[in-house]
């Protein structure tokens, strides 16, 4: 990489006269940001990191653990494997880590000029008229050295513009950069200071929970958009909200719906899994029809029995016994009696694409699903855990009458207990 100071100077020098001639602050600051921001900033910072990696200066994040953060994963890939180990868009995630010192120096350079003008003129600092061209030019000529000094591999979390988002816990973390070692920091509400974030361990990839089907009439959709469903649910969940963009938050919402309202809802991404029968099991997932044919295009076998489908516009699969949904609707006080609520359920299922009704034996149903947002990843984790493979089928959720014998190292026994709220009392009259 060319000398960092010279790279920045070469970018600024042709524009010094034009910048120094500005009399209004806003166009001056905008032009400076345009020159030193955007692609120039990203490319320069990325080249600096590549240079530091080649020199062995970069160190891995010591407290990343099994967190899923784009920038720190990219940083560790660069440290261990060099540029060849980087994935698509890793360069953007990496330069985000260093954007704080760069952004702050550029911003401060413009702001200090504005403040100096304001103090001399007693104005709000919206112009640069009182400053001599030489003063502005001197500040700009010092910028390359100032930027190089700021990019020394040390930076405190409290000055960090960039947030590091953990996709597992949902935390918004900051970075202390200590001699090119990025340490994740969290804000401690007790001390009102940033402290080192705890490394987290790996979550088991699958989870097991149990739901009961009192009638055996199993209804499956992404969500039940039936008048009164959300209102009844809010009574049981107390409007509690979870950060479902993070894995832990998605699991917490699944737990809350099962334990408080009696139904299962699992995030699957925009995948619309199909439902297949496999003996006493129902397997929701994606099936590769091409796997049924040989290289000559001849069909060699039959695929699994399809018994239903979903349309996951909401990116979740929600499953409940009809009685559970009826109880929720009755809590909303929108229905005169349970027959009216049942009729609304029937109309919704029969008239909604991707809503499925399955009649099974009443009783317990074991639910196996990936933790967090794993149900949209096709990686064969069910087969790895010991589920008999159906060639061409990638499982997302598995329902079984009996518990499955899967590798306990891969399956978390959640301990979620299905709620059994007492049905709402029959209303005396219809309330809207």
Secondary structure, DSSP 8 states (H G I E B T S, - for coil): ---HHHHHHHHHHTTHHHHHT--BHHHHHHHHHHHHSHHHHHHHHHHHHHHHHHTT--B--TT-BT---HHHHHHHHHHHH-GGG--TTHHHHHHHHHHHHHHHHHHHHHHHHHHHHHHHHTS-S-B-TTS-HHHHHHHHHHHHHHHHHH-SSEE-GGG----EE-TTT--EEEEEEESSBEEEEEEETTTTEEEE---B----SEEEEEEEESS-EEEEES----TTHHHHHHHHHTT----TTSHHHHHHHHHHIIIIIS-EEEE--TT--EEEEETTEEEEEEE-GGGGB-TTS-B-S---EEEE----TTSEEEEEEHHHHHHHHHHTT-SSSHHHHHHHHHHHHHHSTT-EEEE--SEEEEEEEESTTGGG--S-HHHHTT----TTEEEEEEEESS-----TTTEEE--------------SS---
